[in-house]
Amino acid sequence: MVPNFATIKIKTSHSRWYQGGGSVNSPSQYHTMVPTKVAKQAKELQDIRRKHQNDENFDFIATDYKKKIVRVADHANNDWI
């Protein structure tokens, strides 16, 4: 999708919009992408963060990483940046 970037996560939108006015459109997908050379490390950090998602004492800021999020959709979304 993006040269020299690897997709490490794909999230599909679960918005209520698709249950009403958006029923003619498919849910959007959000691809979390990082440079290919650090994909393994980013996935490891992602797994650590997922493991601690309900731990209010876990330092999520310290385990954040730079990423690019690419939205794939069959419709416009003017509110999304």
N, C-alpha and C positions, 0 to 999 in steps of 0.2 A: 504494500500500500504506500509506504513512504520509504524511499531508498535509504539503506544503512540503519533502518530502525526495525525493531522486532516488537510484535504485539505480545504483551505478557498477560493481558486480561481483556475480556470482552464482557461488557455489562449491557443488558437489554433493558430498556425503559419499561417501567411498570406503571406509568402514569394513568390516572383515571381518564384522561383525555381519549385514550384508545377505546374506552368503553362507551363513549358518547359520540361526539362529533368527529372523532378521529377514527371511527370504525372502518373507514375506507382505506386507511393507511396502515402500514406495518409499523410496529414499534421501532424506535430508533435504537441503534447500537452505538456504544461508546467504546472505542478501542484505546486502551492505555498502552502507549508505546514508549520505548526507551532506545537509546543507541544499541545496536546489535552487540557491541563489544562489552556491554555491562548488563545484558539481559539476564544472565544467570544470577548475578548478585541482586538485581532488582527483584527477581522472583523470590529469592531467599528472604529479602526484606519484606516483601508482600506477604509471604507465608507467616513470618514472625508477627507482623501487624494483625493479620487475620486471627492468629492464635490468641492474641491479647485484646480482641475487639471489645470484650465486656469488662476489661480490667481498667478501672478508673485511675489507677496509679501508674499505668504504663505511659512512657514518654513517647507519644506518637510523633511529636515534632522532631525528636532526635533521630527517628528512623524514616523520615520522609526522604524522598528522592525526586530529582528533576524528571519530568515526564511530559509527554505530549499526548493530549487526548483528542482523538479524531472522531467526530460524529458522522455516522453513516445513516442516512434516512431517505425515504422516498417522498419527503415533504419538507417545506420550509419551516423554520422555527425562529422567528424574529426575536424571541426573548432569550435565546440561547447564544452565548458568546463562545 
